[in-house]
Amino acid sequence: MADSLVVGSKVKEAIKAQDCNTAGDAVDALSEVVAWHIKRAAERAKANGRKTVRGVDF
């Protein structure tokens, strides 16, 4: 993946708070999930005639 959309240290910290370990590919996988959701939210905003993505688009 090119640029991460999540802060790796914060992701690892949140996982550790759940008493789990973080695999090497977990942060990149989460970033891909976030990118997918952003794409879908932008599509929804455009479908509703907006260029602004709002919370309800997620």
C-alpha angles and dihedrals in degrees: 000000000000109000122004117237093201133060105250096206092052092049091050091047092052092049091048089052086061088055093250136118126240120237119219093253098044098090093049091047091051090049089054090051090051091049090052092052092048091052092050092047091051090049090051092049091051091047087056092051096256134119091197118087111218131192091258089061089069 
